[in-house]
Amino acid sequence: MADSYDAMNTNRVYRNKLSKEHILEETENCKGKQFDPRIADVMISLIKNDELNGDNAES
């Protein structure tokens, strides 16, 4: 899940990073399929509460 979030939240040579809304939508759509539902729920909560943002990570 963390790797998927990083891939969606990072600019790639083939596309720009996805919006927060798109990442939330993709996580919700893949919950129970690609992502463990319990982990996905934690990630969704972290994203919604802006507690998971590599751009603002402290060093």
Order of alpha helices (4+ residues) and beta strands (2+ residues): alpha-alpha-alpha
